[in-house]
Amino acid sequence: MKDSVAKYKIFNSKLTTIVSISMVLFLIGIVVLGLKIGDTLSAYVRENYTISIEIKDDAEEKDITTLDEILRGQSYAKKVAFISKEQAIKDLAQEMGEDPVAFLGYNPLSASFVVNLKSEYTDNDKIEEVVKTIKEYRIVENVFYQKQFINEVNHNIHKVSVLFLIVAGVLFFISFVLINNTLRLLIYSDRFLINTMKLVGATRSFIRRPYLKKGVMIGIIAALLAIGYLALFGYVMRDQLKLFVDYSDHSIYYVVAGSIIVSGIVISWLSTYFAVNKFLSREEKELYYI
């Protein structure tokens, strides 16, 4: 009867530890997901930034086609759209509510290309290099882009990223402390056993080994539970998250799940290591007052 009660208490203690750690790892998963969403939003904002390439009025059709093919093949181009003179004046007439040609007698607009840049090219130094290269084509009249706008976008993205990283760092630290305290409480009941093994001559590494294995196993199980919580969270919140998360992009699953598993193993191993070392370094009489 006593053995059954003892086994139940041990099982209940381990279960409580695993559930507690899994909740902390779930929080880590939310943070990693938030960082991934932030990165996606940053790329989305940057890649909606465009440069406009004005084409000379005397440019021949074949030269325009050639430039179109060249632009589409460039590493900096996310998307390229050609707007003819006719389409440009038509769009302007729709915006104004009247046709400028009717009172000017001619089409004052030029054909142009609108290029969406890839996010890694949306800083002013790289944009200036791109613009300089584009201006070398003889049919290009001018290239327009909003320098001040991209400065403000990059500045705001940098501020938000730094703030989010600080919050993430604080949460990771809190997570480590919580997991460390939880595992230390689990090992606390074995403090006299650890001392006994030390007294009979067992080496520190020998004493630590079974606890480290147990700690890692607890970390893995807790991580798998946390991944389950996160999967359920993603399913319940799918309508809200689909605005920010591409569910068809499997890399996000690997990043988040991998972060949770690695965090569970590493933090549990470190916490167990420090907890066992704490009791190894104490004399027997000190163990009564810890």
matplotlib code that plots the C-alpha trace (Angstrom):
import matplotlib.pyplot as plt

x = [0.0, 2.8, 4.7, 1.6, 1.2, 4.9, 4.7, 1.6, 3.3, 6.3, 4.2, 2.1, 5.2, 6.7, 3.4, 3.0, 6.6, 6.1, 2.8, 4.4, 7.4, 5.2, 3.2, 6.5, 7.7, 4.3, 5.1, 8.4, 6.7, 4.3, 7.4, 9.1, 5.9, 5.6, 9.1, 8.4, 5.2, 7.1, 9.7, 6.9, 5.2, 8.5, 9.1, 5.6, 5.9, 9.3, 8.2, 5.3, 7.8, 8.2, 10.5, 9.1, 11.1, 10.0, 10.6, 11.6, 8.8, 10.9, 11.7, 11.0, 8.8, 11.6, 13.8, 10.9, 10.4, 14.2, 14.2, 11.2, 13.0, 16.1, 14.3, 12.4, 15.6, 17.3, 17.9, 16.4, 13.0, 10.1, 7.6, 7.7, 4.7, 4.8, 2.3, 1.9, 1.1, -2.5, -2.9, -1.3, -3.6, -6.6, -5.7, -5.2, -8.6, -10.3, -8.7, -9.5, -12.9, -12.1, -9.9, -6.8, -6.3, -9.7, -8.4, -4.7, -5.0, -2.3, -1.2, 1.4, 2.3, 5.1, 5.2, 6.9, 7.9, 6.9, 9.3, 8.6, 11.9, 12.7, 12.9, 16.7, 17.2, 15.0, 17.6, 18.8, 22.3, 21.1, 18.3, 20.7, 22.9, 19.8, 18.7, 22.2, 22.2, 18.8, 19.6, 22.4, 19.8, 19.4, 15.6, 15.3, 14.3, 14.3, 13.8, 11.7, 11.6, 10.6, 13.9, 12.4, 9.6, 11.9, 14.1, 11.0, 9.9, 13.3, 13.7, 10.2, 10.8, 14.2, 12.6, 9.8, 12.3, 14.6, 11.5, 10.3, 13.7, 14.0, 10.5, 11.5, 14.8, 12.9, 10.4, 13.2, 14.9, 11.7, 11.1, 14.6, 14.0, 10.6, 11.8, 14.9, 12.9, 10.4, 13.2, 15.0, 11.9, 11.7, 15.3, 15.0, 13.4, 16.5, 19.0, 19.9, 20.2, 22.6, 24.6, 24.7, 26.0, 28.7, 29.7, 30.1, 32.6, 30.4, 31.9, 30.0, 29.5, 28.1, 25.6, 24.5, 24.0, 20.6, 19.2, 20.4, 18.8, 15.6, 15.7, 16.2, 13.4, 11.1, 12.1, 11.3, 7.9, 7.1, 8.2, 5.9, 3.0, 3.8, 3.9, 0.4, -0.9, 0.6, -1.0, -4.4, -3.8, -3.0, -6.1, -8.5, -6.9, -6.4, -8.9, -7.0, -3.5, -3.9, -3.5, 0.1, 1.0, 1.3, 0.0, 1.4, 4.9, 6.1, 9.3, 7.4, 6.4, 10.0, 11.3, 8.7, 8.7, 12.5, 12.8, 10.5, 12.3, 15.8, 14.7, 13.1, 16.2, 18.8, 17.0, 16.0, 19.6, 21.1, 18.6, 19.1, 22.9, 22.8, 20.3, 22.3, 25.5, 23.9, 23.2, 26.5, 28.3, 26.5, 27.4, 24.8, 23.9, 23.3, 20.7, 18.3, 18.1, 17.8]
y = [0.0, 2.4, 1.5, 2.4, 5.7, 6.5, 5.6, 7.7, 10.7, 10.3, 10.0, 13.0, 15.0, 14.2, 14.8, 18.2, 19.1, 18.0, 20.0, 23.1, 23.0, 22.4, 25.6, 27.5, 26.0, 26.9, 30.5, 30.2, 28.8, 31.8, 34.1, 32.4, 32.4, 36.2, 36.7, 34.8, 36.8, 40.0, 39.0, 38.1, 41.5, 43.3, 41.6, 42.3, 46.0, 46.3, 44.3, 46.7, 49.4, 50.3, 52.2, 53.8, 53.8, 56.4, 55.4, 57.8, 58.6, 57.6, 54.2, 51.3, 48.4, 45.9, 47.9, 48.1, 44.3, 43.7, 45.9, 44.1, 40.8, 42.2, 43.7, 40.4, 38.5, 40.8, 39.5, 42.6, 42.4, 40.8, 41.9, 43.9, 45.6, 47.6, 50.5, 51.9, 55.5, 54.6, 52.7, 55.5, 58.2, 55.9, 55.3, 59.0, 59.9, 57.4, 59.1, 62.6, 61.9, 63.5, 62.9, 65.1, 64.6, 66.3, 69.7, 69.3, 67.8, 65.2, 62.5, 64.1, 60.8, 58.4, 54.6, 53.2, 50.1, 49.7, 47.4, 45.9, 45.3, 42.2, 43.0, 42.6, 45.4, 48.0, 50.1, 53.3, 52.2, 49.2, 51.1, 53.8, 51.0, 49.6, 53.0, 53.8, 50.5, 51.1, 54.6, 53.2, 51.8, 54.2, 54.1, 55.1, 58.8, 58.8, 56.6, 57.7, 56.4, 57.7, 58.0, 59.5, 57.0, 54.0, 55.7, 56.0, 52.4, 50.9, 53.1, 52.0, 48.3, 48.5, 50.1, 47.5, 44.6, 45.8, 46.1, 42.7, 41.1, 42.7, 41.3, 37.9, 38.0, 38.8, 36.0, 33.5, 34.5, 34.1, 30.7, 29.5, 30.6, 28.9, 25.6, 25.7, 26.1, 23.4, 20.8, 21.8, 21.1, 17.7, 16.8, 18.3, 15.2, 13.2, 15.5, 13.0, 10.2, 12.3, 13.0, 9.3, 8.4, 11.1, 9.6, 6.1, 7.4, 7.9, 10.5, 13.7, 12.7, 9.3, 10.9, 13.5, 11.1, 9.5, 12.9, 14.5, 11.7, 12.2, 15.9, 15.7, 13.1, 15.4, 18.3, 16.2, 15.1, 18.7, 20.0, 17.6, 18.6, 22.3, 21.6, 20.0, 23.1, 25.4, 23.3, 23.5, 27.3, 27.6, 25.6, 27.6, 31.0, 30.0, 32.7, 35.5, 34.1, 33.4, 37.2, 36.9, 33.2, 31.3, 27.8, 26.3, 27.3, 24.3, 26.1, 28.0, 24.7, 23.4, 26.7, 26.9, 23.1, 23.0, 26.0, 24.4, 21.0, 22.5, 24.9, 22.0, 19.9, 22.6, 24.4, 21.1, 19.8, 23.0, 23.3, 19.7, 20.1, 23.1, 21.6, 18.4, 20.4, 22.5, 19.5, 17.9, 20.9, 20.9, 19.1, 16.7, 19.0, 21.9, 19.8, 20.1, 23.8, 24.2]
z = [0.0, 1.0, -2.3, -4.3, -2.5, -3.0, -6.7, -7.1, -5.5, -7.7, -10.8, -9.8, -9.1, -12.5, -14.3, -12.6, -13.6, -17.2, -17.5, -15.9, -18.2, -21.2, -20.5, -20.3, -23.6, -25.1, -24.2, -25.9, -29.0, -29.0, -28.8, -31.7, -33.7, -33.0, -34.2, -37.4, -37.9, -37.3, -39.9, -42.4, -41.8, -42.2, -45.5, -46.7, -45.9, -47.6, -50.7, -51.3, -51.8, -55.5, -57.8, -61.0, -64.2, -66.7, -70.4, -73.1, -75.5, -78.6, -77.2, -79.6, -78.7, -79.0, -76.6, -74.1, -74.3, -73.9, -70.8, -69.4, -69.7, -68.1, -65.1, -64.5, -64.4, -61.8, -58.3, -56.7, -58.5, -56.7, -59.2, -62.4, -64.1, -67.4, -67.7, -71.2, -72.0, -72.8, -69.5, -67.5, -68.9, -68.4, -64.8, -64.2, -65.9, -63.5, -60.5, -61.7, -62.9, -66.3, -69.3, -69.3, -73.0, -73.6, -72.5, -73.1, -76.5, -76.0, -73.6, -71.2, -69.5, -70.4, -70.4, -67.2, -65.3, -61.7, -59.8, -56.4, -54.7, -52.6, -48.9, -48.7, -51.3, -49.5, -47.9, -49.5, -50.3, -52.3, -53.8, -55.1, -56.6, -58.3, -59.6, -60.9, -62.8, -64.3, -65.4, -67.7, -70.1, -73.0, -73.1, -69.4, -68.9, -65.1, -62.1, -59.1, -55.6, -52.1, -50.3, -47.1, -47.0, -47.0, -44.4, -42.1, -42.8, -42.0, -38.9, -37.6, -38.4, -36.6, -33.5, -33.4, -33.9, -31.1, -28.8, -29.7, -29.2, -25.7, -24.8, -26.2, -24.2, -21.0, -21.6, -22.4, -19.1, -17.2, -18.9, -17.9, -14.2, -14.1, -15.6, -13.4, -10.2, -11.3, -11.9, -8.8, -6.7, -8.4, -7.5, -4.0, -2.7, -3.7, -2.0, 0.7, -1.8, -3.8, -0.6, 0.2, -3.3, -2.8, 0.6, -0.8, -3.4, -6.5, -8.9, -9.6, -13.3, -12.2, -9.8, -12.3, -15.3, -14.4, -13.3, -16.6, -18.6, -16.6, -17.1, -20.9, -21.1, -19.2, -21.5, -24.6, -23.4, -22.2, -25.6, -27.5, -25.3, -25.9, -29.7, -29.3, -27.4, -30.2, -32.9, -31.2, -30.8, -34.5, -35.5, -33.2, -34.3, -38.0, -39.3, -37.4, -38.1, -41.8, -42.4, -41.0, -41.4, -44.6, -43.5, -46.7, -45.8, -43.8, -42.7, -40.0, -38.5, -38.4, -36.9, -34.2, -33.3, -33.5, -31.2, -28.6, -28.7, -28.5, -25.7, -23.8, -24.0, -23.4, -20.5, -18.8, -19.1, -17.7, -15.0, -13.9, -14.0, -11.8, -9.4, -8.9, -8.5, -5.8, -3.7, -4.5, -3.1, 0.2, 3.4, 4.8, 7.7, 5.3, 3.4, 6.3, 5.9, 2.1]

ax = plt.figure().add_subplot(projection="3d")
ax.plot(x, y, z, "-o")
ax.set_aspect("equal")
plt.show()
